[in-house]
Every structure is written in C-alpha cells, then in structure tokens.
Amino acid sequence: MLTLQQIRENREDIIARLKKRNFDPTETISQIIEADNRRRQAQVEADTMLAEANGLSKQIGDLFKSGNAAQANELKPKTVSLKESIAQAEELKKQAETDVYALLVTLPNAPHSSVPEGKGAGDNLTVYQHGEIPTLHENAVPHWELTTKYDLIDFELGVKIAGAGFPVYKGKGAKLQRALINYFLDKASTAGYREMQPPIVVNEDSGFGTGQLPDKEGQMYFVGEDKLYLIPTAEVPITNLYRDVILNEKELPIKNTAYTPCFRREAGSYGKDVRGLNRLHQFDKVEIVQIQHPDKSYETLEQMKDYVAGVLKELELPFRILKLCGGDMGFTSALTYDMEVYSTAQKRWLEVSSVSCFETYQSNRLKLRFKDNEGKTRMPHTLNGSALALPRIVASILENNQTENGIRVPMVLVPYCGFEVID
C-alpha cells in the first residue's frame, strides 16, 4: 500500500496519479492527513506530560532525600493525574494510527507516469503486435467443438464432478497441458528463475500482503473452517515467502517461478466470454516473480514483457502487447502490460498474460525490506507475470492450428508431448 510518507511528501502528485484510475482520492487523503495530525498532536502531548512527570518524580525523590516528606506527598497526586492523562493521550494516538492504516489500505496503487489515461479496456494502448493472423479452412470451429471432436477435454464431466468451469482433460488434451507446463518451467529456469513448489492455499495475512484482500475477496474460494483461501495465482504464495524479511542489496534481484493450479470464482461472468476454456474456475498457470532494486524495476519489467513475448513467438501464435490504461489496471499495480493472442476461430483477442510492476505497494504490506550498500533500510519493488496461463493458450493453439486432417502441434512442444498432430 501507499505509505504515509509518500502521501505527505508528494500529496498532489499522488492525487493526480490516482485520478488516472478515474478515482478521486482527495477526501480520503485529507482524512489520512487529519488522522495523522491527531496522532502527532497526541504524541506531542504525551511526550510533554511524560517529561513533566519525570521531572516531578525526580523532584519528589529529592524532597524525600532532603527530609521534606510532606511537600513530596503533596506532589504525588499530580504525578498520578499526569499518568492518567498520558495514558489517554497514548490511547488517542493509537486510535489515530488505526484510522490512518484503515484509510491507507483503501487506496489503490498510484499509476506510473507513463500509464495512459482511459476508463476501460477500450482505452488500452497497443505497443507491439507480432505474427500473421492465420487463414483457416471453411469448416473451422472454435476450440470447444474441437475438444469434443478429438476427445481432448470433457466440460460436461467436469460439471458432474465439481460444476461449470472445472474441465476434465483427457488423452492428448492432458498431455498437451503437461507439455506446456514443462515447457514453460524449463524456459523460466533457463532465464534464471528458481523453480518453487508452494502451497495452493494461503492465510489471510498472505492474501493481504499481495493485495488480493480485501480488494478481491469476493473472487476467491474460501475454506471457512480453516480460514484459508485457494490461491488465484502463484504470485500470492511466492511473493509471501518474503513477508517480514529483511534482505541484503546483494541478494537482489530474486527471481522465482512456480507452476500451480489457480482458482477464481469469476462471479458475475456470463455469455460468450465464458465458453469452453475462455474463463474457468480452476486452471493451470506458470508464474514468474521478481523482487528487485527500486532503481532497476522498470528495466526489469521491460525484460519480463520481452521474455513472455519470446515464449509466444516460439509457440507460433499471433499476439499483441497492450499497456493498460488507468481505468483498466489492477488495484495493486503501478504499470501493467497485457499479452493477448488472436483466436482466429473466435475472431477476437484473448488475454493470456499480464506482467506488472507494483513498486513498493506490496513490499509495504508485506513488511519486506532490504539493506542497501550504505546500510539504509529500504523497500524493494515487486514484479510478476503470467508465463503463461494455459487455458487460452490451449484454446488458441487448437483453433489457430486446426486443419481438415487434424490439429498441428507447435514444433517447440513436440519434444514435450511426443506427437506432432492431434487427430
């Protein structure tokens, strides 16, 4: 979350940047400053009274030593009164601190200066596009028909077992899933990311640390009896490995990757956008996460963006990269790039990855710090990206590579899955 220091030192800049989200934080920030002023005033009063009380205690002690017990006893009630007043001031200070914190967590991250203005997805800026849109045969169909034709995925069987949005992968469909996971992990390892295997449930502190709580509570599956949440992405457990940790500058950057199943309730989703693999409650994803020095984070973001683009090129998929506008960004992000693959059968772009820099927003929530080379304690920047989410990648591979005689598998995946054609 934003810090009180950031708001006090850059109040107008923070307000201007937050307005890019079509959100006016002026009143909330005024309330934060007012609550912090109350905290400061209470602190001054407590310190003043404590100094007076300490002075009285010394005076009383000196009077007793000099034999003036009666005069010393006359001063004692005043010290009792001061202690009561100090306790009241401390309570006011504590309440003011609570008020400041409660207000700070309601503020989203301030967008980077390069984030374009805009209200929604239609205002995102296309910064790169690659590949030719394939021309399909006249009998081409969307992936939900292909998965039935070639017996790759059974959506109805998933409904029987768990409900809509929980598909069952079968035969070559299951092998294609496994091939993609292994390929994505191998690519990440080659790029210097350390592979991790985290829990797929997290506690409330972890959800808060990366910003899923309280913003996305309604979109997460909750295990009530144990007060645990099924993860929406590996970002949550991987980043929380460093909660309450102080790093050394020489340890940066930290680069981790993980494959996990991901769970999202997708409440309110309906219509054509949820057909087949387009929007699921459970899906597989490989995530890349970095903890980086603040001076290098945006250079790192560009590298992560280019890394994902390289993977998409190897998969032979036409794609574009969007810089998200202020109105379409996630709550915790300072700058996000979305990667979208073109589905020729559906005649539309499908989001397959987001790569984001969060600056110190998550570090502050996580209480994650590092000591720089001068011994100063600072907050690092956190970044993450999907590399990649499987459902829409699978959908695009199936749809874009379909022929009259079967579905061609991208060459880079053949060593992983063991077949060149799905027929």
Secondary structure as GFF3:
##gff-version 3
##sequence-region A 1 423
A	DSSP	alpha_helix	4	9	.	.	.	ID=ss1
A	DSSP	alpha_helix	11	18	.	.	.	ID=ss2
A	DSSP	three_ten_helix	19	21	.	.	.	ID=ss3
A	DSSP	alpha_helix	26	65	.	.	.	ID=ss4
A	DSSP	alpha_helix	69	104	.	.	.	ID=ss5
A	DSSP	three_ten_helix	121	123	.	.	.	ID=ss6
A	DSSP	beta_strand	125	130	.	.	.	ID=ss7
A	DSSP	alpha_helix	143	149	.	.	.	ID=ss8
A	DSSP	beta_strand	153	154	.	.	.	ID=ss9
A	DSSP	alpha_helix	155	161	.	.	.	ID=ss10
A	DSSP	beta_strand	168	169	.	.	.	ID=ss11
A	DSSP	alpha_helix	171	190	.	.	.	ID=ss12
A	DSSP	beta_strand	194	196	.	.	.	ID=ss13
A	DSSP	beta_strand	201	202	.	.	.	ID=ss14
A	DSSP	alpha_helix	204	209	.	.	.	ID=ss15
A	DSSP	three_ten_helix	217	219	.	.	.	ID=ss16
A	DSSP	beta_strand	222	223	.	.	.	ID=ss17
A	DSSP	beta_strand	228	230	.	.	.	ID=ss18
A	DSSP	alpha_helix	235	240	.	.	.	ID=ss19
A	DSSP	beta_strand	246	248	.	.	.	ID=ss20
A	DSSP	three_ten_helix	249	251	.	.	.	ID=ss21
A	DSSP	beta_strand	254	263	.	.	.	ID=ss22
A	DSSP	three_ten_helix	271	274	.	.	.	ID=ss23
A	DSSP	beta_strand	282	292	.	.	.	ID=ss24
A	DSSP	three_ten_helix	294	296	.	.	.	ID=ss25
A	DSSP	alpha_helix	297	314	.	.	.	ID=ss26
A	DSSP	beta_strand	319	323	.	.	.	ID=ss27
A	DSSP	three_ten_helix	326	328	.	.	.	ID=ss28
A	DSSP	beta_strand	335	343	.	.	.	ID=ss29
A	DSSP	beta_strand	348	357	.	.	.	ID=ss30
A	DSSP	alpha_helix	361	366	.	.	.	ID=ss31
A	DSSP	beta_strand	369	371	.	.	.	ID=ss32
A	DSSP	beta_strand	377	378	.	.	.	ID=ss33
A	DSSP	beta_strand	381	389	.	.	.	ID=ss34
A	DSSP	alpha_helix	390	400	.	.	.	ID=ss35
A	DSSP	beta_strand	402	403	.	.	.	ID=ss36
A	DSSP	beta_strand	406	408	.	.	.	ID=ss37
A	DSSP	three_ten_helix	411	413	.	.	.	ID=ss38
A	DSSP	alpha_helix	414	417	.	.	.	ID=ss39
A	DSSP	beta_strand	421	422	.	.	.	ID=ss40
###
